[in-house]
Amino acid sequence: MSPIQNFEQHSRHLVEPDLPIQARLQMAMEVRDSLEITHTGEYLNFLKCYFRAFSAILYQITSPQSVDNQEHKLRNVVVEILNRLPHSEVLRPFVQELLKVAMHVLTADNEENGLICIRIIFDVLRNFRPTLENEVQPFLDFVCRIYQNFRSTVSHFFENGGAAAAAAAAAAAAAASASSASALASASMSSTSTFGSMGGEDAKLIDVSDQVAPPTGYVGAGQLNPSTQSFKIVTETPLVVMFLFQLYGRLVQTNIPHLLPLMVAAISVPGPEKIPPHLKSHFIELKGAQVKTVSFLTYLLKSFADYIRPHEESICKSIVNLLVTCSDSVSIRKELLVALKHVLGTDFKRGLFPLIDTLLEERVLVGTGRACFETLRPLAYSLLAEIVHHVRVDLSLSQLSRIIYLFSSNMHDATLSLSIHTTCARLMLNLVEPIFEKGIDQASMDESRILLGRILDAFVGKFNTFKRTIPQLLEEGEDGKDRTTLRSKLELPVQAVLNLQVPVEHSKEVSDCKHLIKTLVMGMKTIIWSITHAHLPRSQVSPSAHGTPPQMLGPPSNSSVPQLFKGLREDEVLKASGVLKSGVHCLALFKEKDEEREMIHLFSQILAIMEPRDLMDMFSLCMPELFECMIGNTHLVHIFSTLLQTGKVFRPFADVLVNFLVSSKLDVLKHPDSPAAKLVLHLFRILFNAVAKAPPDCERILQPHVPVIMETCMKSATEVEKPLGYLQLLRTMFRALAGGKFELLLRDLIPTLQPCLNMLLAMLEGPTGEDMQDLLQELCLTLPARLSSLLPYLPRLMKPLVLCLKGSDDLVNLGLRTLEFWVDSLNPDFLEPSMANVMSEVILALWSHLRPAPYSWGGKSLQLLGKLGGRNRRFLKEPLALECKENPEHGLRLILTFEPSTPFLVPLDRCINLAVAAVMQKNGSVDAFYRKQALKFLRVCLSSQLNLPGNASDEGLIPRSCQHF
């Protein structure tokens, strides 16, 4: 189409009275197609020529139409041209008139042109503020008018309009049966009445919840609704009003009191209960308009709370009713849920509390469509969790039961994110206390216990899920964070179909897993405590144990007296055992030291608050699996250590642990280097240490097992190829029993002393390694018995004593303490005959430790020699083992002369050997200063032998010489 050459001539021709409508439409379309000229310098000339012509067309030449004819198309093209005008300064002189034209069309024309005019008004008021404040009020008056007519508009479409549409469709079908419009009309004509029964699947009456996505237009293609009776117009106006209130705050005070009640009334209009197929589009538009209005009202909540407060209950009911009745449109439902979220952020949330039963229905909250189900559940259940959190104290047990079912199901739904799982877990934890407090009589206690058991079952089930998925998560982390996760592989087809977001990266997934596991572990303590005390009167519950002061509730006079019971039942113990069987595997995810220590502490607290009987039952079921888990994660031993330090559960747990180790795990010590053997020794060590620190009456826990341990270790030590594990177990037990508190145990072990000593001495004399030698020597001197029981075997213990005095620092310490104890406790007349055979070796060993500080044992050795008195010199009467030298001559001697000229010959052979040994030490045991002095001494000796000239104190060669060592 060629561009317009003369704007003035073309515009005059456009408004000629006798011009046919078709020609006028063609000319208007030419102007629309030439609108690029408005972006040039001809824009002002264009406005001067055409603006008056467009006004004449809209005001005088044409009139608003209710059908899609040529005149409507002309008006539509003109309005579209006005909408596309650039909003520059050139347009400013025409803005007032443009607003009047747009308001005229908006109030008098049909909805198609009205929607374009709303955009014109919005753009003009936005781009030419604030000079147009006086022009805003007419638009607000129009908004008030359409909200005043809202209820009549609903009646027009769904009561009168339905029958009219059916009649029009019947007439169209009779007139043009061959056209496509005829086919559509005949489908509508098949209905006998608007709300009656209809034939065919598409013509059936449907419930609100069974609606489909909105069609593109109304039934009866050619019928146009007036803008004052249009749901589409109502849908668009709240956004414009919100913008105007932001720009012109003065208008708020004058319009809100009038507009607000009208909007509240509009959103409360329920609409029809049943919708025939030909009215679906109208119904979807109705709900869309109401949802947009709700969004506007929630925008006013915080800024204009005083105006909305009288309507609090009505607004909340309308929001819930819209959730019940609106279609399964993701955008509409999402906007409604966002509005609900805004309400929950204010004090107006109180109006939602009585409606909790309705909101608990998933069909109401999310809808029934697949897209809604997959997209809206995270937001919907987060909002529901917040509502339930606020009203949890006022909920009945039946309502709590529904909530637990809903959120426990969601917590196990793999299609929901881990953050939603965490929200579900937190909500159920918040319900534990209200459920517990409702147990005021026998019936309510029983029901409360059942609900608490269901929460326990949900938590344990989640632990079981993590037990399977965490190894995969750790494996993915080791293979690289960029690798596609297993979950993404499983969900990829679903994401492709629903166009959902790809799962989060590996580090985020690990973080979410940790957060959820921590929530579960922290909650298990509260759950188990509540179930344990569920059948106790609430007035007897210890406030410190539960964490909050209990309510002093007594049973009603007409209720039965509750049966007092504290602890878990058999089925509850089986459920709770899942915490041990599965929960400990989840701790492998916590790698950092601090968080691992925190999680193990939290896990230990779960077990520490249990009743002793329940703890014994649980560990009896889980101990084998726990042992295998601890082989892979040795930090779990801290849980056992914590329980052995907790007074309430120490006895039952120690009993279960020692039974398990003695009955089934002593055989693993045949392989002392295996992880299982090291774990068994570690567990025995913490067990014996805990019992040694416990009250004396706790020895009865070990009494049946210590003789078995002794016999098994003595038997296996002489039979297996590597007896180191059994000897280490004996050392752990001997050290624990050395405190002397265990009279019963020491008495029971008296019959085993002689065979045990025979076995140890036999092994000590046999071909054993150095580590075994030290271990055997220590065992000989730490036999678990009173000194009175050891007297018959004292002569046989002298050889291990001598070996200890010549051994490592630990053995020297043990030997000195043992010898001092014997010297202090025994009569010399008894001790001397026992030591007669080794007295010389003992004294020589003590003399070898007579060294000055910082040597550790010099003072103790001197003290012992003093306690022996003259006996420490009797060995001099006996021949000593002296060094024999084949050549009596000395290699090098030093002549020392003292006044008055008395010479002494001092042999230097041993000094030279000592200096050589000091210089050759490379492990840092000899200080560098002494090594240099030794090297200097060797230079002097060598120079004197070779008769070399020079100064013997020359320091220059010393550093260079030391570099070779």
BELNOR-V584056 format. One record per residue. N is the residue number from 1. BURIAL is # if it has 24 or more other ideal C-beta (glycine too) atoms within 12 Angstrom, else .. Layout:
BEGIN
n=N burial=BURIAL
n=N burial=BURIAL
END
This chain:
BEGIN
n=1 burial=.
n=2 burial=.
n=3 burial=.
n=4 burial=#
n=5 burial=.
n=6 burial=.
n=7 burial=#
n=8 burial=.
n=9 burial=.
n=10 burial=#
n=11 burial=#
n=12 burial=.
n=13 burial=#
n=14 burial=#
n=15 burial=#
n=16 burial=.
n=17 burial=.
n=18 burial=.
n=19 burial=.
n=20 burial=.
n=21 burial=#
n=22 burial=.
n=23 burial=.
n=24 burial=#
n=25 burial=#
n=26 burial=.
n=27 burial=#
n=28 burial=#
n=29 burial=#
n=30 burial=#
n=31 burial=#
n=32 burial=#
n=33 burial=.
n=34 burial=#
n=35 burial=#
n=36 burial=.
n=37 burial=#
n=38 burial=#
n=39 burial=.
n=40 burial=.
n=41 burial=.
n=42 burial=.
n=43 burial=#
n=44 burial=.
n=45 burial=.
n=46 burial=#
n=47 burial=#
n=48 burial=.
n=49 burial=#
n=50 burial=#
n=51 burial=#
n=52 burial=#
n=53 burial=#
n=54 burial=#
n=55 burial=#
n=56 burial=.
n=57 burial=#
n=58 burial=#
n=59 burial=.
n=60 burial=.
n=61 burial=#
n=62 burial=#
n=63 burial=.
n=64 burial=#
n=65 burial=#
n=66 burial=#
n=67 burial=.
n=68 burial=#
n=69 burial=.
n=70 burial=.
n=71 burial=#
n=72 burial=#
n=73 burial=#
n=74 burial=#
n=75 burial=#
n=76 burial=#
n=77 burial=#
n=78 burial=#
n=79 burial=#
n=80 burial=#
n=81 burial=#
n=82 burial=#
n=83 burial=#
n=84 burial=#
n=85 burial=#
n=86 burial=#
n=87 burial=#
n=88 burial=.
n=89 burial=.
n=90 burial=.
n=91 burial=#
n=92 burial=.
n=93 burial=.
n=94 burial=#
n=95 burial=#
n=96 burial=.
n=97 burial=#
n=98 burial=#
n=99 burial=#
n=100 burial=#
n=101 burial=#
n=102 burial=#
n=103 burial=#
n=104 burial=#
n=105 burial=#
n=106 burial=#
n=107 burial=#
n=108 burial=#
n=109 burial=#
n=110 burial=#
n=111 burial=#
n=112 burial=#
n=113 burial=#
n=114 burial=#
n=115 burial=#
n=116 burial=#
n=117 burial=#
n=118 burial=#
n=119 burial=#
n=120 burial=#
n=121 burial=#
n=122 burial=#
n=123 burial=#
n=124 burial=#
n=125 burial=#
n=126 burial=.
n=127 burial=#
n=128 burial=#
n=129 burial=.
n=130 burial=.
n=131 burial=.
n=132 burial=#
n=133 burial=.
n=134 burial=.
n=135 burial=#
n=136 burial=#
n=137 burial=#
n=138 burial=#
n=139 burial=#
n=140 burial=#
n=141 burial=#
n=142 burial=#
n=143 burial=#
n=144 burial=#
n=145 burial=#
n=146 burial=#
n=147 burial=#
n=148 burial=.
n=149 burial=#
n=150 burial=#
n=151 burial=#
n=152 burial=.
n=153 burial=#
n=154 burial=#
n=155 burial=.
n=156 burial=#
n=157 burial=#
n=158 burial=#
n=159 burial=.
n=160 burial=.
n=161 burial=#
n=162 burial=#
n=163 burial=#
n=164 burial=#
n=165 burial=#
n=166 burial=#
n=167 burial=#
n=168 burial=#
n=169 burial=#
n=170 burial=#
n=171 burial=.
n=172 burial=#
n=173 burial=#
n=174 burial=.
n=175 burial=.
n=176 burial=.
n=177 burial=.
n=178 burial=.
n=179 burial=.
n=180 burial=.
n=181 burial=#
n=182 burial=.
n=183 burial=.
n=184 burial=#
n=185 burial=#
n=186 burial=#
n=187 burial=#
n=188 burial=#
n=189 burial=#
n=190 burial=#
n=191 burial=#
n=192 burial=.
n=193 burial=.
n=194 burial=#
n=195 burial=.
n=196 burial=.
n=197 burial=.
n=198 burial=#
n=199 burial=.
n=200 burial=.
n=201 burial=.
n=202 burial=.
n=203 burial=#
n=204 burial=.
n=205 burial=#
n=206 burial=#
n=207 burial=.
n=208 burial=#
n=209 burial=#
n=210 burial=.
n=211 burial=#
n=212 burial=.
n=213 burial=.
n=214 burial=#
n=215 burial=.
n=216 burial=.
n=217 burial=.
n=218 burial=#
n=219 burial=#
n=220 burial=#
n=221 burial=#
n=222 burial=#
n=223 burial=#
n=224 burial=#
n=225 burial=#
n=226 burial=#
n=227 burial=#
n=228 burial=#
n=229 burial=#
n=230 burial=#
n=231 burial=#
n=232 burial=#
n=233 burial=#
n=234 burial=#
n=235 burial=#
n=236 burial=#
n=237 burial=#
n=238 burial=#
n=239 burial=#
n=240 burial=#
n=241 burial=#
n=242 burial=#
n=243 burial=#
n=244 burial=#
n=245 burial=#
n=246 burial=.
n=247 burial=.
n=248 burial=#
n=249 burial=.
n=250 burial=.
n=251 burial=#
n=252 burial=#
n=253 burial=.
n=254 burial=.
n=255 burial=#
n=256 burial=#
n=257 burial=.
n=258 burial=.
n=259 burial=#
n=260 burial=#
n=261 burial=#
n=262 burial=#
n=263 burial=#
n=264 burial=#
n=265 burial=#
n=266 burial=#
n=267 burial=#
n=268 burial=#
n=269 burial=#
n=270 burial=#
n=271 burial=#
n=272 burial=#
n=273 burial=.
n=274 burial=#
n=275 burial=#
n=276 burial=#
n=277 burial=#
n=278 burial=#
n=279 burial=#
n=280 burial=#
n=281 burial=#
n=282 burial=#
n=283 burial=#
n=284 burial=#
n=285 burial=#
n=286 burial=#
n=287 burial=#
n=288 burial=#
n=289 burial=#
n=290 burial=#
n=291 burial=#
n=292 burial=#
n=293 burial=#
n=294 burial=#
n=295 burial=#
n=296 burial=#
n=297 burial=#
n=298 burial=#
n=299 burial=#
n=300 burial=#
n=301 burial=#
n=302 burial=.
n=303 burial=.
n=304 burial=#
n=305 burial=.
n=306 burial=.
n=307 burial=#
n=308 burial=#
n=309 burial=.
n=310 burial=.
n=311 burial=#
n=312 burial=#
n=313 burial=.
n=314 burial=#
n=315 burial=#
n=316 burial=#
n=317 burial=#
n=318 burial=#
n=319 burial=#
n=320 burial=#
n=321 burial=#
n=322 burial=#
n=323 burial=#
n=324 burial=#
n=325 burial=#
n=326 burial=#
n=327 burial=#
n=328 burial=#
n=329 burial=#
n=330 burial=#
n=331 burial=#
n=332 burial=#
n=333 burial=#
n=334 burial=#
n=335 burial=#
n=336 burial=#
n=337 burial=#
n=338 burial=#
n=339 burial=#
n=340 burial=#
n=341 burial=#
n=342 burial=#
n=343 burial=#
n=344 burial=#
n=345 burial=.
n=346 burial=#
n=347 burial=.
n=348 burial=#
n=349 burial=#
n=350 burial=.
n=351 burial=#
n=352 burial=#
n=353 burial=#
n=354 burial=.
n=355 burial=#
n=356 burial=#
n=357 burial=.
n=358 burial=#
n=359 burial=#
n=360 burial=#
n=361 burial=.
n=362 burial=#
n=363 burial=#
n=364 burial=#
n=365 burial=#
n=366 burial=#
n=367 burial=#
n=368 burial=#
n=369 burial=#
n=370 burial=.
n=371 burial=#
n=372 burial=#
n=373 burial=#
n=374 burial=#
n=375 burial=#
n=376 burial=#
n=377 burial=#
n=378 burial=#
n=379 burial=#
n=380 burial=#
n=381 burial=#
n=382 burial=#
n=383 burial=#
n=384 burial=#
n=385 burial=#
n=386 burial=#
n=387 burial=#
n=388 burial=#
n=389 burial=#
n=390 burial=#
n=391 burial=#
n=392 burial=#
n=393 burial=.
n=394 burial=.
n=395 burial=#
n=396 burial=.
n=397 burial=#
n=398 burial=.
n=399 burial=#
n=400 burial=#
n=401 burial=#
n=402 burial=#
n=403 burial=#
n=404 burial=#
n=405 burial=#
n=406 burial=#
n=407 burial=#
n=408 burial=#
n=409 burial=#
n=410 burial=#
n=411 burial=#
n=412 burial=#
n=413 burial=#
n=414 burial=.
n=415 burial=#
n=416 burial=#
n=417 burial=#
n=418 burial=#
n=419 burial=#
n=420 burial=#
n=421 burial=#
n=422 burial=#
n=423 burial=#
n=424 burial=#
n=425 burial=#
n=426 burial=#
n=427 burial=#
n=428 burial=#
n=429 burial=#
n=430 burial=#
n=431 burial=#
n=432 burial=#
n=433 burial=#
n=434 burial=#
n=435 burial=#
n=436 burial=#
n=437 burial=#
n=438 burial=#
n=439 burial=#
n=440 burial=#
n=441 burial=#
n=442 burial=.
n=443 burial=.
n=444 burial=#
n=445 burial=#
n=446 burial=.
n=447 burial=#
n=448 burial=#
n=449 burial=#
n=450 burial=#
n=451 burial=#
n=452 burial=#
n=453 burial=#
n=454 burial=#
n=455 burial=#
n=456 burial=#
n=457 burial=#
n=458 burial=#
n=459 burial=#
n=460 burial=#
n=461 burial=#
n=462 burial=#
n=463 burial=#
n=464 burial=#
n=465 burial=#
n=466 burial=#
n=467 burial=#
n=468 burial=.
n=469 burial=#
n=470 burial=#
n=471 burial=.
n=472 burial=#
n=473 burial=#
n=474 burial=#
n=475 burial=.
n=476 burial=#
n=477 burial=#
n=478 burial=.
n=479 burial=.
n=480 burial=.
n=481 burial=.
n=482 burial=.
n=483 burial=.
n=484 burial=.
n=485 burial=#
n=486 burial=#
n=487 burial=#
n=488 burial=#
n=489 burial=.
n=490 burial=.
n=491 burial=#
n=492 burial=.
n=493 burial=.
n=494 burial=.
n=495 burial=.
n=496 burial=.
n=497 burial=.
n=498 burial=.
n=499 burial=.
n=500 burial=#
n=501 burial=.
n=502 burial=.
n=503 burial=#
n=504 burial=.
n=505 burial=.
n=506 burial=#
n=507 burial=.
n=508 burial=.
n=509 burial=#
n=510 burial=#
n=511 burial=.
n=512 burial=#
n=513 burial=#
n=514 burial=#
n=515 burial=#
n=516 burial=#
n=517 burial=#
n=518 burial=#
n=519 burial=#
n=520 burial=#
n=521 burial=#
n=522 burial=#
n=523 burial=#
n=524 burial=#
n=525 burial=#
n=526 burial=#
n=527 burial=#
n=528 burial=#
n=529 burial=#
n=530 burial=#
n=531 burial=#
n=532 burial=#
n=533 burial=#
n=534 burial=#
n=535 burial=#
n=536 burial=#
n=537 burial=#
n=538 burial=#
n=539 burial=.
n=540 burial=.
n=541 burial=#
n=542 burial=.
n=543 burial=.
n=544 burial=.
n=545 burial=#
n=546 burial=#
n=547 burial=.
n=548 burial=.
n=549 burial=.
n=550 burial=#
n=551 burial=.
n=552 burial=.
n=553 burial=.
n=554 burial=.
n=555 burial=.
n=556 burial=.
n=557 burial=.
n=558 burial=.
n=559 burial=.
n=560 burial=.
n=561 burial=.
n=562 burial=#
n=563 burial=.
n=564 burial=.
n=565 burial=.
n=566 burial=#
n=567 burial=#
n=568 burial=#
n=569 burial=#
n=570 burial=.
n=571 burial=.
n=572 burial=#
n=573 burial=#
n=574 burial=.
n=575 burial=#
n=576 burial=#
n=577 burial=#
n=578 burial=#
n=579 burial=#
n=580 burial=#
n=581 burial=#
n=582 burial=#
n=583 burial=#
n=584 burial=#
n=585 burial=#
n=586 burial=#
n=587 burial=#
n=588 burial=#
n=589 burial=#
n=590 burial=#
n=591 burial=.
n=592 burial=.
n=593 burial=.
n=594 burial=.
n=595 burial=.
n=596 burial=#
n=597 burial=.
n=598 burial=.
n=599 burial=#
n=600 burial=#
n=601 burial=#
n=602 burial=#
n=603 burial=#
n=604 burial=#
n=605 burial=#
n=606 burial=#
n=607 burial=#
n=608 burial=#
n=609 burial=#
n=610 burial=#
n=611 burial=#
n=612 burial=#
n=613 burial=#
n=614 burial=#
n=615 burial=#
n=616 burial=#
n=617 burial=#
n=618 burial=#
n=619 burial=#
n=620 burial=#
n=621 burial=#
n=622 burial=#
n=623 burial=#
n=624 burial=.
n=625 burial=#
n=626 burial=#
n=627 burial=#
n=628 burial=.
n=629 burial=#
n=630 burial=#
n=631 burial=#
n=632 burial=.
n=633 burial=#
n=634 burial=#
n=635 burial=#
n=636 burial=#
n=637 burial=#
n=638 burial=#
n=639 burial=#
n=640 burial=#
n=641 burial=#
n=642 burial=#
n=643 burial=#
n=644 burial=#
n=645 burial=#
n=646 burial=#
n=647 burial=.
n=648 burial=.
n=649 burial=#
n=650 burial=#
n=651 burial=#
n=652 burial=#
n=653 burial=#
n=654 burial=#
n=655 burial=#
n=656 burial=#
n=657 burial=#
n=658 burial=#
n=659 burial=#
n=660 burial=#
n=661 burial=#
n=662 burial=#
n=663 burial=.
n=664 burial=.
n=665 burial=#
n=666 burial=#
n=667 burial=.
n=668 burial=#
n=669 burial=#
n=670 burial=#
n=671 burial=.
n=672 burial=#
n=673 burial=.
n=674 burial=.
n=675 burial=.
n=676 burial=#
n=677 burial=#
n=678 burial=#
n=679 burial=#
n=680 burial=#
n=681 burial=#
n=682 burial=#
n=683 burial=#
n=684 burial=#
n=685 burial=#
n=686 burial=#
n=687 burial=#
n=688 burial=#
n=689 burial=#
n=690 burial=#
n=691 burial=#
n=692 burial=#
n=693 burial=.
n=694 burial=#
n=695 burial=.
n=696 burial=.
n=697 burial=.
n=698 burial=#
n=699 burial=#
n=700 burial=.
n=701 burial=#
n=702 burial=#
n=703 burial=#
n=704 burial=.
n=705 burial=#
n=706 burial=#
n=707 burial=#
n=708 burial=#
n=709 burial=#
n=710 burial=#
n=711 burial=#
n=712 burial=#
n=713 burial=#
n=714 burial=#
n=715 burial=.
n=716 burial=#
n=717 burial=#
n=718 burial=.
n=719 burial=.
n=720 burial=.
n=721 burial=.
n=722 burial=.
n=723 burial=#
n=724 burial=#
n=725 burial=#
n=726 burial=#
n=727 burial=#
n=728 burial=#
n=729 burial=#
n=730 burial=#
n=731 burial=#
n=732 burial=#
n=733 burial=#
n=734 burial=#
n=735 burial=#
n=736 burial=#
n=737 burial=#
n=738 burial=#
n=739 burial=.
n=740 burial=.
n=741 burial=.
n=742 burial=#
n=743 burial=.
n=744 burial=.
n=745 burial=#
n=746 burial=#
n=747 burial=.
n=748 burial=#
n=749 burial=#
n=750 burial=#
n=751 burial=.
n=752 burial=#
n=753 burial=#
n=754 burial=.
n=755 burial=.
n=756 burial=#
n=757 burial=#
n=758 burial=.
n=759 burial=#
n=760 burial=#
n=761 burial=#
n=762 burial=.
n=763 burial=#
n=764 burial=#
n=765 burial=.
n=766 burial=.
n=767 burial=.
n=768 burial=.
n=769 burial=.
n=770 burial=.
n=771 burial=.
n=772 burial=#
n=773 burial=#
n=774 burial=#
n=775 burial=#
n=776 burial=#
n=777 burial=#
n=778 burial=#
n=779 burial=#
n=780 burial=#
n=781 burial=#
n=782 burial=#
n=783 burial=#
n=784 burial=#
n=785 burial=#
n=786 burial=.
n=787 burial=#
n=788 burial=.
n=789 burial=#
n=790 burial=#
n=791 burial=.
n=792 burial=.
n=793 burial=#
n=794 burial=#
n=795 burial=#
n=796 burial=#
n=797 burial=#
n=798 burial=#
n=799 burial=#
n=800 burial=#
n=801 burial=#
n=802 burial=#
n=803 burial=#
n=804 burial=#
n=805 burial=#
n=806 burial=#
n=807 burial=#
n=808 burial=.
n=809 burial=.
n=810 burial=.
n=811 burial=#
n=812 burial=#
n=813 burial=.
n=814 burial=#
n=815 burial=#
n=816 burial=#
n=817 burial=#
n=818 burial=#
n=819 burial=#
n=820 burial=#
n=821 burial=#
n=822 burial=#
n=823 burial=#
n=824 burial=.
n=825 burial=.
n=826 burial=.
n=827 burial=.
n=828 burial=.
n=829 burial=.
n=830 burial=.
n=831 burial=#
n=832 burial=#
n=833 burial=.
n=834 burial=#
n=835 burial=#
n=836 burial=.
n=837 burial=.
n=838 burial=#
n=839 burial=#
n=840 burial=#
n=841 burial=#
n=842 burial=#
n=843 burial=#
n=844 burial=#
n=845 burial=#
n=846 burial=#
n=847 burial=#
n=848 burial=.
n=849 burial=#
n=850 burial=.
n=851 burial=.
n=852 burial=.
n=853 burial=.
n=854 burial=.
n=855 burial=.
n=856 burial=.
n=857 burial=#
n=858 burial=.
n=859 burial=.
n=860 burial=#
n=861 burial=#
n=862 burial=.
n=863 burial=.
n=864 burial=#
n=865 burial=#
n=866 burial=.
n=867 burial=#
n=868 burial=#
n=869 burial=.
n=870 burial=.
n=871 burial=#
n=872 burial=#
n=873 burial=.
n=874 burial=.
n=875 burial=#
n=876 burial=.
n=877 burial=.
n=878 burial=.
n=879 burial=.
n=880 burial=.
n=881 burial=.
n=882 burial=.
n=883 burial=.
n=884 burial=.
n=885 burial=.
n=886 burial=.
n=887 burial=.
n=888 burial=.
n=889 burial=.
n=890 burial=.
n=891 burial=.
n=892 burial=#
n=893 burial=.
n=894 burial=.
n=895 burial=.
n=896 burial=.
n=897 burial=.
n=898 burial=.
n=899 burial=.
n=900 burial=.
n=901 burial=.
n=902 burial=.
n=903 burial=.
n=904 burial=.
n=905 burial=.
n=906 burial=.
n=907 burial=.
n=908 burial=#
n=909 burial=.
n=910 burial=.
n=911 burial=.
n=912 burial=#
n=913 burial=.
n=914 burial=.
n=915 burial=#
n=916 burial=.
n=917 burial=.
n=918 burial=#
n=919 burial=#
n=920 burial=.
n=921 burial=.
n=922 burial=.
n=923 burial=.
n=924 burial=.
n=925 burial=.
n=926 burial=.
n=927 burial=.
n=928 burial=.
n=929 burial=.
n=930 burial=.
n=931 burial=#
n=932 burial=#
n=933 burial=.
n=934 burial=#
n=935 burial=#
n=936 burial=#
n=937 burial=#
n=938 burial=#
n=939 burial=#
n=940 burial=#
n=941 burial=#
n=942 burial=.
n=943 burial=.
n=944 burial=.
n=945 burial=.
n=946 burial=.
n=947 burial=.
n=948 burial=.
n=949 burial=.
n=950 burial=.
n=951 burial=.
n=952 burial=.
n=953 burial=.
n=954 burial=.
n=955 burial=.
n=956 burial=.
n=957 burial=.
n=958 burial=#
n=959 burial=.
n=960 burial=.
n=961 burial=.
n=962 burial=#
n=963 burial=.
n=964 burial=.
n=965 burial=.
END
